[in-house]
Amino acid sequence: MTSTTDHRRAERTGMRPGAPAASLTITDLRKDFGGTAAVDGISIDVPAGSFLVLLGPSGCGKTTTLRMLAGLEDPTGGEIRFGDRVIARGGGPAVAPSEREAGLVFQSYALWPHKTVRQNVEWPLVVAKWPRADRRARAERVLSMLAITDLADRYPGEISGGQQQRVAIARMIAPQPRVLLFDEPLSNLDARLRVETRGELMRIHRSTGATSVYVTHDQVEAMTMATHIALMRDGRVEQFGTPRELLEAPRTPFAATFVGTPPANIIGCRVEGGRLRAYGVDCGPAPDGVTGGAVQAMYRAGSLAPAAEPGPGCLPATFADQVPMADRWVLGADLDDGTRLHLSRDTPVDLRPGDRLGVRLPERADAYFDAADGRPAAGAAR
């Protein structure tokens, strides 16, 4: 139950302790820098309580989008809504960052070095004018939730990077925001700690019930944590959907090769006499309805198989490497023009880098894309 003090604080600051998570709606959002669009008219709509990951390579616009959600950048065009509340609109007034009921964890953590862990966690509550007793109780609860109570009287310089990251998260969730914003918070952690902290962030997301928006270039993080993924490229959303939708039904070659471990393979083919040809090899029948021109054929790693030597139905290639992955082996093979293919199999091969081999294709590709615009071609699914 929310206390009378909480209600008075809510009236004074605009914060709503215990308020439900907010849905997130982004409509035609745009941000220009010097005439160049860093974010170029994206639209995303996720329900309250979702874990949205903005995924993509460096420079795709994902961090700029997050900064507009946080209020650190104003949009050039479009609109952002948290629930039914417009918080920013291109060319119009924006809600101040402190009044958006959103918390942000920076990549660098941005802890105050002269404040103790407890003081860092309490600070946003001080700014929001929470009474001393309330903010002390809330800080203790959050410190306990993050298992860092024993660090309360230490300074940031006296704790590890992983512990600093927990403090930054504790500070973010202390005011009970409706939206949690994460700007690549795991990038400074080692591999083992990244895995452990991913689980911790998912637990925090569930326990707070807030809507989370998480920026990363790491598709493993995205596939592990997200309920929804917005795959971004060149300031636009290349594909939006659940992790399973992006993995099982990529809509473009970029989506196919960016999402998945190992990624899918794309081979450029020509349609000749109802058949696909590439590198002088017959690659099977053309997709239904395609009678000529160029097609990009997508093959998942498990659909390709190594052959002792090139032959009918095999692409000539050079063995590059093989890496164990869970209970499978992922082989790397380079085609003669340098295109890298990934093959997945149960056992390793007895080859050395530089050895020649064939890459055997199935009768049909897993999907087909138009070579001109990258959109699904006829017969896109097997």
C-alpha positions in Angstrom: 0.0 0.0 0.0 1.3 3.5 -0.8 1.8 5.7 2.2 0.3 9.1 2.8 3.8 10.5 2.6 4.2 8.9 -0.8 1.0 10.5 -2.0 2.1 13.9 -0.8 5.5 13.5 -2.5 3.7 12.4 -5.7 1.6 15.6 -5.7 4.7 17.7 -5.1 7.1 16.1 -7.6 4.9 14.6 -10.3 6.3 11.1 -9.4 3.9 8.3 -8.8 5.3 5.7 -6.4 4.2 2.3 -7.3 2.7 3.4 -10.6 2.4 0.7 -13.2 4.9 0.4 -16.1 4.3 2.6 -19.1 3.8 1.4 -22.7 6.3 3.0 -25.1 5.2 4.4 -28.5 7.6 6.0 -30.9 6.1 7.5 -34.0 8.1 8.8 -37.0 11.0 9.8 -34.7 13.8 11.7 -36.3 17.0 13.4 -35.1 19.2 15.4 -37.5 22.7 16.6 -36.8 24.0 19.1 -39.3 21.6 18.0 -42.0 22.4 14.3 -41.5 19.7 12.1 -40.0 21.1 10.0 -37.1 17.6 8.7 -36.5 15.5 8.6 -39.7 11.8 8.3 -39.0 11.5 5.2 -36.8 8.3 3.9 -35.3 8.1 1.4 -32.5 5.2 0.4 -30.2 5.7 -2.0 -27.2 3.3 -2.8 -24.4 3.9 -1.9 -20.8 6.3 -4.2 -19.0 8.2 -5.1 -22.1 12.0 -5.5 -22.4 12.9 -3.7 -25.7 16.4 -4.0 -27.1 17.7 -1.5 -29.6 20.2 -3.6 -31.5 22.6 -2.7 -34.2 26.1 -1.8 -35.2 27.9 1.4 -34.2 26.4 4.5 -35.8 23.0 3.0 -36.4 21.2 5.5 -34.2 20.3 3.3 -31.3 22.1 5.4 -28.6 20.7 8.7 -30.1 17.2 7.1 -29.8 17.8 6.2 -26.2 19.0 9.7 -25.4 15.8 11.1 -26.9 13.8 8.8 -24.6 15.8 10.0 -21.6 15.4 13.7 -22.6 19.1 14.3 -23.3 18.4 15.1 -26.9 15.3 16.7 -28.5 13.8 15.1 -31.6 13.8 17.0 -34.9 10.5 15.3 -35.8 8.1 12.7 -34.6 6.7 11.9 -31.2 7.5 9.8 -28.1 4.8 8.7 -25.7 5.2 6.9 -22.3 1.7 5.4 -21.9 -0.8 8.1 -22.9 1.6 10.9 -22.1 3.5 12.7 -24.8 7.0 13.4 -23.4 8.7 14.7 -26.6 7.6 16.0 -30.0 9.6 17.4 -32.8 9.4 21.2 -32.9 7.3 21.2 -29.7 7.9 21.4 -25.9 9.4 18.4 -24.2 8.9 17.0 -20.7 12.0 17.6 -18.6 14.2 14.6 -18.0 13.5 14.7 -14.2 9.8 14.5 -14.8 9.7 11.6 -17.2 9.6 8.9 -14.6 12.5 7.2 -16.4 15.8 6.0 -15.0 19.0 5.8 -17.0 22.2 3.7 -16.6 25.1 5.1 -18.6 27.8 3.0 -20.2 30.4 4.6 -17.9 28.1 4.2 -14.8 28.7 8.0 -13.9 28.8 7.5 -10.2 29.7 10.5 -7.9 33.2 9.6 -6.7 32.9 11.8 -3.5 29.7 10.1 -2.4 29.4 6.7 -0.7 27.4 3.9 -2.3 24.4 4.7 -0.1 24.7 8.4 -0.9 24.8 7.7 -4.7 21.7 5.6 -4.4 19.9 8.2 -2.3 20.8 11.2 -4.4 17.9 11.0 -6.9 15.5 10.7 -4.0 17.1 13.8 -2.4 16.6 15.7 -5.7 12.9 14.5 -5.8 12.6 15.8 -2.2 11.7 12.5 -0.5 11.7 12.8 3.3 14.9 11.5 5.0 13.3 8.5 6.5 11.6 7.5 3.3 14.7 7.8 1.2 16.8 5.9 3.7 14.3 3.0 3.8 14.1 2.9 0.0 17.9 3.0 -0.4 18.3 0.1 2.1 15.7 -1.9 0.2 17.3 -1.3 -3.2 20.8 -2.1 -1.8 19.5 -5.3 -0.5 17.8 -6.1 -3.8 21.1 -5.7 -5.6 23.0 -7.6 -2.9 25.4 -4.6 -2.2 24.3 -3.7 1.4 27.8 -4.5 2.6 29.2 -1.8 0.2 26.9 1.0 1.5 29.7 3.0 3.2 32.4 2.5 0.6 33.2 5.0 -2.2 33.1 4.0 -6.0 36.9 4.0 -6.2 37.0 1.3 -3.5 34.8 -1.2 -5.3 35.1 -3.3 -8.5 33.7 -2.5 -11.9 30.9 -5.1 -11.5 30.0 -3.7 -8.1 29.9 -0.1 -9.5 27.5 -1.3 -12.2 25.2 -2.7 -9.5 25.4 0.7 -7.7 24.4 2.5 -10.9 21.4 0.2 -11.4 20.4 0.6 -7.7 20.5 4.4 -8.1 18.4 4.2 -11.3 15.6 2.1 -9.8 15.5 3.8 -6.4 12.9 6.4 -7.5 10.7 3.6 -8.8 10.7 4.8 -12.5 8.1 3.5 -14.9 10.7 3.2 -17.7 14.3 1.8 -17.3 16.9 2.9 -19.9 20.2 1.1 -20.3 23.0 2.4 -22.5 25.3 -0.6 -23.1 25.7 -1.1 -19.4 27.7 -4.4 -19.7 30.3 -3.2 -22.2 33.0 -2.6 -19.5 32.6 -6.0 -17.8 34.6 -9.2 -18.6 32.9 -12.1 -20.4 31.9 -14.1 -17.3 30.6 -11.1 -15.4 28.6 -10.1 -18.5 26.7 -13.4 -18.4 26.1 -13.2 -14.7 24.9 -9.6 -14.9 22.5 -10.3 -17.8 20.6 -12.6 -15.5 20.7 -10.0 -12.8 19.2 -7.3 -15.1 16.4 -9.6 -16.2 15.6 -10.3 -12.6 15.5 -6.6 -11.8 13.3 -6.0 -14.8 10.8 -8.6 -13.6 10.9 -7.4 -10.0 10.3 -3.8 -10.8 7.7 -4.4 -13.5 9.0 -1.4 -15.4 9.3 -1.1 -19.2 12.9 -1.5 -20.1 14.8 -0.2 -23.1 18.3 -1.6 -23.6 20.9 -0.5 -26.1 23.5 -3.0 -27.4 25.5 -4.1 -30.4 25.7 -7.6 -29.0 23.0 -9.9 -30.5 23.6 -12.6 -27.9 22.5 -10.0 -25.2 19.5 -9.1 -27.3 18.4 -12.6 -27.9 18.9 -13.5 -24.3 17.1 -10.6 -22.6 14.5 -9.1 -25.0 10.8 -9.5 -25.3 11.0 -7.2 -28.4 14.0 -6.2 -30.6 14.3 -3.2 -32.9 17.2 -4.1 -35.2 18.5 -0.7 -36.5 20.6 0.2 -39.5 21.6 3.6 -40.8 19.1 5.4 -38.5 16.1 3.2 -39.4 14.5 0.1 -38.0 15.5 -2.8 -40.3 13.2 -5.2 -38.5 11.0 -5.1 -35.4 9.7 -8.2 -33.6 10.3 -10.8 -31.0 13.7 -12.5 -30.8 12.2 -15.6 -32.3 10.7 -13.7 -35.2 14.0 -12.1 -36.1 15.8 -15.4 -35.8 13.3 -17.6 -37.7 12.0 -15.1 -40.2 14.5 -12.4 -41.1 13.1 -9.9 -43.5 16.4 -8.7 -45.0 19.9 -10.1 -45.7 21.2 -7.7 -43.0 18.8 -9.1 -40.4 19.7 -12.7 -41.4 23.5 -12.1 -41.0 23.3 -9.9 -37.9 21.1 -12.0 -35.7 21.9 -15.6 -34.9 25.0 -17.5 -33.6 26.4 -18.5 -36.0 24.8 -16.1 -38.5 23.0 -17.2 -41.6 24.9 -17.2 -44.9 23.9 -15.1 -47.9 25.0 -16.2 -51.4 24.4 -14.0 -54.5 22.9 -16.1 -57.4 21.8 -15.6 -61.0 18.6 -17.1 -62.3 19.2 -19.0 -65.5 16.6 -21.3 -67.1 14.7 -21.7 -63.8 17.9 -22.6 -61.9 20.1 -20.6 -59.5 23.8 -20.4 -60.3 26.7 -19.0 -58.3 30.5 -19.5 -58.6 29.8 -21.7 -61.7 27.8 -24.1 -59.6 24.1 -25.1 -59.9 22.5 -24.1 -56.6 19.1 -25.6 -57.2 15.7 -24.4 -58.5 14.9 -20.8 -58.5 12.2 -19.7 -56.1 8.6 -19.9 -57.3 7.7 -16.9 -59.5 11.2 -15.7 -60.2 12.2 -16.2 -63.8 15.3 -14.1 -64.2 17.8 -11.6 -62.7 19.7 -11.8 -59.4 18.6 -13.4 -56.1 20.2 -13.6 -52.7 19.9 -17.1 -51.3 20.0 -17.5 -47.5 21.4 -20.7 -46.0 21.5 -21.4 -42.2 24.7 -22.8 -40.9 23.1 -26.1 -40.2 21.8 -26.4 -43.8 25.4 -26.4 -45.3 27.7 -29.4 -45.1 31.4 -29.8 -45.8 32.5 -32.2 -48.6 35.9 -33.6 -49.0 36.4 -31.8 -52.3 34.4 -29.5 -54.7 31.9 -31.4 -56.8 28.3 -31.2 -58.2 26.1 -29.1 -55.9 29.2 -28.0 -53.9 30.8 -24.5 -53.8 34.6 -24.5 -54.0 36.0 -23.1 -50.8 39.0 -22.9 -48.5 38.9 -24.1 -44.9 39.5 -21.2 -42.5 38.8 -22.4 -38.9 36.5 -24.3 -36.6 35.2 -23.3 -33.2 33.4 -25.4 -30.6 30.0 -23.9 -29.7 27.9 -25.7 -27.0 27.6 -29.2 -28.4 28.3 -28.2 -32.0 31.3 -27.2 -34.1 31.1 -24.1 -36.3 33.3 -24.2 -39.4 34.5 -21.2 -41.3 35.1 -21.5 -45.1 36.0 -18.8 -47.5 34.7 -18.8 -51.1 37.1 -17.8 -53.8 35.9 -14.1 -53.7 36.5 -14.0 -50.0 32.9 -14.5 -48.9 32.9 -16.2 -45.5 30.5 -19.1 -44.9 29.6 -20.6 -41.6 28.7 -24.3 -41.3 27.5 -26.1 -38.2 28.0 -29.8 -37.5 28.1 -32.3 -34.7 31.8 -33.2 -35.0 35.0 -31.3 -36.0 36.6 -31.9 -39.4 40.2 -33.1 -40.0 41.3 -30.1 -42.0 44.0 -27.5 -41.6 43.5 -23.8 -42.5 44.2 -23.4 -46.2 42.9 -26.8 -47.2 40.4 -26.9 -50.1 37.0 -28.4 -49.5 33.5 -28.2 -51.0 30.5 -26.7 -49.3 27.4 -28.8 -50.1 24.1 -26.9 -50.6 20.7 -28.3 -49.9 18.2 -28.6 -52.8 16.5 -25.3 -51.7 17.7 -22.3 -49.7 16.1 -21.4 -46.4 15.0 -18.1 -47.8 15.4 -15.9 -50.8 15.8 -12.1 -51.0 15.6 -9.7 -54.0 19.0 -8.6 -54.9 17.9 -5.0 -55.7 16.2 -4.1 -52.4 16.9 -7.0 -50.0 13.2 -7.7 -49.4 11.9 -11.3 -49.5 11.6 -12.7 -52.9 8.9 -15.1 -54.0 9.3 -18.5 -52.4 11.1 -16.9 -49.5 10.4 -19.6 -47.0 11.2 -23.3 -47.3 
